[in-house]
Amino acid sequence: HKDIPIDYSDNGLNAGGIAQTSGGKHGVCGDAYAGVREHETGGIYGLFPTLGAKAIGACYTPGQTIDITIQVTANHMGHFTFGLCKLNGKHDKETEECFQVLAQPNGQEQWPVPSGNQDFTMKYTLPQGVTCDGDSHCVIRWVYEGGNNPGVGPLGQEWFWNCADVYISNTCGVIPSPSSVPTPSSYAPVPSSSSVSPVPSSAAPVPTSYAPSPSSWTPSPSSAVPVPSSYAPLPSSNTPSPSTDATCGTCNNCHYPGNNACFVGWSEGQCKQNPSYKWCGQPAGANKCGKCNNCYFADADACFVGWSAAQCAQVPQYQWCGDNTVFPTSSPNTPSASPSANPTVAPTSVVPSYTPTSPPSSTPAPSYSPSSVAPAPGKPGLMNILPKALFQQLFPNALPIYQYDHFVAMAAQYPTFANSGNVDEDKREVAAFLGQISLESGDLQYVEEINKATYCQASAEYPCAAGKQYFGRGPIQLSWNFNYGDFGKAAGKDLIANPELVASDPDLVWWSALWFWNTDKWNGNIHKVVGKPGGFAKTTFIINGGLECGVNPPNRESEKVRIASYT
């Protein structure tokens, strides 16, 4: 429906990842437990309370056996299960207890996931005697328990969820043939809103547990993940030649013999972090340019088009694939560029997350110079393009710390920000700034990164303070100790010792984003390029290019969200 926004995050509803779900907490439809429940009834994607039947995705008959198609873009093995929750009133909300497990026509509840990345279609049978239409509707929920982390229990696997609003009525489609699957006796829809007050979507959710009933969650021996006879990943132009080692089978990347899994897209270094895995790809040093004819980052299969050979040579992990692939010699005095963050042992799906800026590979950030100090205040152009009323309309749920007046005051420290004299370029800069911070901060509903980590790189100039973490904070998610150090010098604050100020001071919170936007970095200055052709893409490259730019970046979906916010 035209009033329901396109959901670019539906392939990454993992409730914040293993770091969050290992404690047993998650949103019932895959949102982070402590975050905004965008995908539950009443959220920005669950608009049944306001749109009614217009928000319904499908209509089925009671007892009907339905086809469900799941597109897998990052295979984690494991299995799928599906559940059904009936909501009697328009404003009723899903609960973990409401969902009752569905079964396939053969009686099995779990659907083991085969290898490969493709569309998988399975059949599940709806219960007899359950109807929901009009002001009542049903929610079908998909639950994916991964199985590619060996040697750990369910809490050590990655989980995914997704929900769909449907009607079940005798007026939908055709009457199905009698089903062999009995109606679950335990099916218990939630009370209607006439007897129970609706729970506000912003209220603290009831903790759910990862100790579900054996009938719906616990894998049984008969439904264990099958061991495929061979693994044949989808061919690509960048696929390395298979290893001649017989133990690799058909795997040409990182092989796990335990379940004959092949982790396509891993680097050799990432694979060797786990002694149980075996590298079956090309040997180190082999040419891996694929179709890239510029600067190539093999770990992410990313090609940085438009780079110079000298710029590419600044990063040891990057390979120059232009000019007959002659790799230039790096100068010892050249500051290091910024590759993507170090890989983890277990691959994760592409998740549009609030991603911090990436660290340098080995050399600390350039030393402070007087040019990094905020310039003297000047006439702001921001208020002419973004009046307060429009700001509040764009960000109706912004946290209290994100005050418009403080934003304008901090922008005044950069006289040419949205004030170049070219109205078109100025509007583009404001739109680009808002588009980027919308993705990074969840439409200003977050001031701290969800998946917190230390983000400390060894640095003689900015040694990390004991017990302090330099995870993403503020609207642009300022990250890493060297960025906190440089910004602290510009702002006259010791942010190495007090990084939390960026998330608690109403001036610093905006200043951090504007400083990053207007300051020269190793890979460019956002303010200087944003108004040029392709400027918005360049802003993403400067903020998070290692993960979102190139031929086949790991976080390609995040850029779609940035573009949607920009436009």
N, C-alpha and C positions, 0 to 999 in steps of 0.2 A: 504494500500500500504506500502511496506517495507520502503519507505522514510518518511512516516508520523509516528511520535512517538506515542506509546500507551498513551492515555489520561487517567491518573488515577484520574484526578480531575473533570471528566465530571458529577459526581453526586453532585458537590458542587458549581456550577456556580451561586452564589447568589450575585455577584457584591460586595462582602465585607460584606454582612449581613445588618441587619436593620439599624445599626449605620451609614452605608454609603448610603443606598438607601432611607432612610427616608427624605433625602434632595432632592430627585427627580433625582439623577444622577446615571447612570449605563452604562456599556458597552452594546452595542446592543445584544451581544451574551452571556452576563453574566459575563464578566470580570469586575473587579473593574474599576470605572470611571477614577481614577487617575493612574491606574496601566498599565501594558503591556497588549495589546489586543491580547492575544495568540489565541483566538478562532474566531477572525474575519478574513476575507480574507486578506492574507498576513502574518498572524501570524503563529506560529509553527504548529498549527493544521489546518489552513486554507490555504493549499498550492496549490490551484487552479492556481494562477499566474505562478507557476513554473512547476507543474505536469500536468496541464490541465485535460483531461478526466480521468487520473489515480487517481485523487483525488475525483472523483464523487462516491457517495455512492449508488445511485439508479437512475433509468431512468424510467420515467412515460410518459403517453400520455396526451395530452390536455383534460381537463374535466374528467380525470379518478378519480374514488373514490378509495382512497388508505387506507390501514391499517397502523396505526401508533401504535407502542407498546412502552409504557413508563414503566420502572422498578422503582417502588417506594420502597426505603429502609427506609425512615423515613417519615411517613404520616403526612402531615400538613393540611389535609382536603382541603377546597378551591376548585379551579377549574383550568383547563387547557384552553389555547387558542393557536391557531396556525396561523402563518402568512407566506406570500410568498413575496420574494423580487427578482426581475429579475435584474441581472447585465450584461450589454451589452458587456463590455470590460473585458479583462483578469485582469486588475488592478483596476477595479472599486471596491468601498467598500460599504458595507451595511450602510444604514442610518435608523434612526427610521421612517422617512417619507416614505421610500421605502416599508416597510412591509405593506401588505394589508391582512386583516383578512380573514381566510378561514372558511367555514361553513361545518357542517355535512350534510348528505343527507336530514335530517329533517329540515334543515334551521337554527338550533341552532349553535351559535358560541362557546359558553362555554361548557366544558365537566366537570360536577361536579365530584369530586374525592370521591369514596366510601371509607369506612374504610378499614384498613388492609395494609400490606406491601407485594406487589406482582407485577406481570407484568399485566398491564392494556392495552387492545387493543381497539382502537376507529377508526372510519371511518371518513375521511374528503375528500371533493371533490375539486380538482384543477380547476382553472378557464378555461373556453373554450377560445381558440384563443391565449393562451400564450405559446410560445415555447422558449426554451433556450438550445442550444447545441453548439458544436465547442468552440469558444472563449467566448461565452456567457454561463452563467450558472445561476441557480436559487438557492436561499437559503430558506429552510424551517426552520422557527423558532418556538420553543416551549416556551411558557411562562406559568409559574405556579405561581398563586397568592395564598398563603396559607390562611387558614381560622381558625387556631386554637388559635389565640390570641383574646380572647373575649373582647368586649367593645371598640375596636379601629377600625379606618377606614382602607382603603387599605394601607396607608403609615405605619401603625403599624404592618402590616403582613410581613412575609418573602416572598421574591420573588426569583424565579429561572428562568434561561433562558438556551437555548442550540440551536445550529444551525447545519444544515446538508446541504452539497452541493449536488444538484441533477441536472439532465437533464430532460427537458420536451420536447418530440419530437414525431412526428408521426411514427418514426422508432422504438420506444420503445414498447415492450410488444405487447398487443393486443389493437385494437381500442375499447374504452368503448362504452357502450350504451349511448344514449342521456341522458344528465344530467338534472335533474329538477332544479338544482341550476343555476341561471343566472350568466353570467360573470359580476363581479363587474365593474361598470362604472368608479369607481375612481381609477382603477389600473393604476399606473404610474411608470414604471421602471425608474431607474436612467439613466441619459445621458451616452452615451458611452465615453470611454477614448479618442476617437478621437476629441471630442469637449470640454471635461473638463479635466483638468490636474488631474491625480490621487492624492488622498490624502495620504501622507506617513503614514504608520501604527503608527509611533511614534509621529505624530502631535497631538496637543491638540484637543480632540474630541469636537464636538458641544454639548453643554448641552442639555440633553433630559428632558422631563418633565413627572411627574407622573399624568398629567391631560390629559389622552388620550381621543380620541374621544369616545362618548358613544357607537358607533356601534361596537367598537372592544374591549373595556376594562371594561366599567362600568357594574357591575353586575345588572341584572334586577331581579324583584321579581320572575319571572318564572324560573330563573336559579340559584336561591340561593342554598347554600350548603344544601343538604337534611339531615334531621335528621334520622340517622339509627335507626331501631327498636331495635337493640342490637349491642353491640360491643364485638366481640370475638377475642381477639388477638391471634396470632399464638402461639401454645403451645411450651414450652421449658422446659428443665430440671430445670431451675432456676426460673420458674414462681411460685410465692407464691400462697398459697391457697386462693381462693376467699373469700371475706368478706361475713359474713352472713347478713349484713345490706341490707335491701331490696332496699334502694335508690341507691345502687351500681350497680344493674343489674348484668351483667356478667363481669363487670370490676374488675380486681384484682390488680390494681395499682392506679394511680391518676385519679380520675373521675371528669369531668366537666359536671354537669347536664344541663348547658345551651344548649349544642348541643349533649349531651349524648356521649361525647368523652372520651376516656380512653388513658392516656399518659403512654404507656408501657415503662419501664426502668427508670422512675423517682424514686427518693428516697422519703421517708416520709417527711424529712425536706424540700426538694425542693417543694413538693406538698403543704405543709402548709404555704409557703410564700404567697400564694394567697388565701384570705378568701373564694373565690368563688369555690375553688376546694375542693374535699373530698378525704381523704386517704382511699383506699379500699384494701390495701395489708395487709401483716402480721404485727402484732404489733411490736413496737420497742423491740429489744432484742431477737427476735426469731432467731433461727438458719437459716442462709441463705447461707450455704456453697454450695448448689447445687452439682456440680461435682468437685468442687475445693477441693484438699487435701493438700493445702499449705496455703499461706497467701491470704485472700480473701477481696476484696474491693467491697462491695455490690452496691454502687452508680453507678459504671461503669461495674458491673458484671465482674470484672477482677480478675484473679488468678495469683499471683506472684510466679511462680514455682522456686524453688531453694532458697527461703528465709529461714532463721532460725526463730524459734519461738520468739527469743529475738528481732530480727530485725522487725518482724511483730508487736510486742508489742509496738514499739516506736510510732505507729500511732493509736490514739484512734478510727479512722474511720475504721481501718482494723480489720479483725477477723481471728484468727488462726484456721485453719481447718485441720491441721495435727495432728498426735499423739492423735487420738481419740478426736479431736477438743477441747483439754484443752487449754484455752486461758491463756497465762502466765501473770504474774504481771509485769507491767512496772516499771523500776527503775526511781526514780525522777531525777537522775543525767544523764539519758540517753538522748542525744540530739534527738530532734524530727525529724522524717523523713518527706518526702514530698509527700502528697497526691495530687490528681489532683485539679485544680482550683475550686473555689466555683461554684455551678451550678447557672444558671440563671432561671428565671421563665418560659420562653418559650423555649422549646427544639429546637435545630437546627439540621440540617442534618449534616452528617459526612463530613467535609470539610477539605481537606488537606490544612491547613493554615500554616503560618509562626509562629509557636507556641512558646511562651516564656517558659522558665523553670519554674517549679511549685514551689509555696512557701511552707515553713514549715507550719504545721497545727497550732501550738501554740507556740512552743519554737523558739526564734530567731536563726539565723544561728550561728554556733560555733564561738567563739571569735577569733580574729586574733592572729596568732602565727608566730614567725619568719620563720617557714617552708613554709609559704605562699608567701614569698618574691621570686620574680623571681631569679633563680640561675644565677651564673656568665655565661657570654657568652662562648659557646663552638663551636666545629666544626659542622656546619650544614650538615645534610644528605639530606635535602630536594631538593637541586639543582640537585643532582645526579638522582633523581627519577622524579622530575617535573621541567624540564627546562622551561625557560620563554616562548618559542615558544609553548610548549604544553599547558601551563597555558592559554595563549591567545587564543589558538584553542578551549579549553574547555569552556572558558567564553568570547566569542567574544563581548557580550553586557554588560560587567561588568561596574558598575559605576566608574567614574574616581578615587574615593577615594580608590578603591580596587587595589592598585598598587602591582605588583609582587615583586618589590625590597623591599618594606616595609614588605611584607609577609615573605620573606626570612630573613630579618633583625630581625624581632620579633621571628621567629622560632629558630634563633640562641641562644636565651636566654634559650632555653630548649634543652640542648645538646643531649639528648637521643631521642628527637622527630624525628621519621623516620630515626634513626641513631643508632639502637641497635646492628648492626653488622649482623643481620639476614636479608638478602635482601628480602626474601619473607614476613616476618612480617613487615618490613619497608614499602614495597609497599602496603600492606594491610592497614597500618595505614594512609598513604597518601590518598588512595582511600576512606577509611572510612571518613576521615576528609572532603574531597571534597564532598562526597555523602551527609553528614549531612549538611554542609553549603549550598549546592545547594538547598536543601529543605527549610532550614530556611530563606534563603535570595533571593529565586527565581532566582537561578543561578547568584547571586551577582548583581542583578538588583534592589535590595532594601537594604537600610541601616537602615531603621526604620520600625517597625511593622506597618501594615496597620490599624488594629483595635486598636488604641491607647487607653490605660487606665492608671490609676495612678500606679497600682501595688505597693502599699505601705502597708507593714505590720508593726504593732506597734512593736517598738524595742527601748530599752534603749540605745543600742550601736549605732544603725544607724537610728535615728529619721528622718523622711522624711522632706525635706526642703519645705517651703511654695511655692506653685505654681509649683513644680517640679514633673515630671512624670518619672517613672522607667519602661516604656514599653520596648519591645525588640529592641535592637540596635546592629548593627554589623553583621558579617557573621553568628554567632551562636545565634543571638538575645538574648544577655545578658539581663536579666529581674529581677525585684524586687530590692528593696532598699538594702537588705542584701547582694545580689550579687554585686551590685555596690559598696557597702561599702568595702567588702572584696577585690574586684579587685582594688579599689582605693588605698588601703593600699599597695598592691603588686606593684602597678605602681607609688606610690608616688603622687597621685592626689586626690583631694577632689571631688569625683564623686557623693557624696550625694548632694552637692551644685551645681555641674556642670555635670549632667548625659549626657547632650548633647555632651560632648567632645568625647564620645565613637563613635558617628556618624559623627564627623567632623575632628578628628585628624587621619591622615593616619597611624600613628603608633598604637595608642590606638585601632583603629577599628580592626586590626588584633590581637593585643595583647589580647584583651578581649576574643576572641575565643580560642586562644592558652592557655591562663591562665585557662579558664574553662576546656579545654581538659586535661591539665596536673596537675590540682590541686585536692587533695583529697576532695571528697564530702561525705555526709552522706551515699550515696548509691554506692560509689565506685569512682575509678579514671579511666577515659576513657583510658588514655595512657597506664595504667598498664594492661588493659584487652583486648584492641582492637586486639592484635595479637594472642589471645588465641582462642580455639574452641568456636564458637558462639559469638565471640568478637563483631561483628557488632551489633547483637541484644542487647548486653549489653551496647553498646554506646547509642543506642536509649533509653534503660531503664534509663540510668543516665540522659539523656537530657530531656526526656518527657515520662517516663515510666507510670505515672499515667493515661495518656490519650491514649497511643498507645500499651501498653503491657498487657498480660494476656489472659484469655479465650475469652472474648468478649469486647474489649476496644471500647470506643466511637469513636476514631479516627483511626480505623484500616487501612483506606486507606492511611493515611500519611506514614505509614511504607513501603507500596508498592512503593511510590515515592522515599523514601530514598534508598531502595534496588535497584531500577532501576538506580538511580544516582551512587550508589556504584559500580554496576557491569558494 
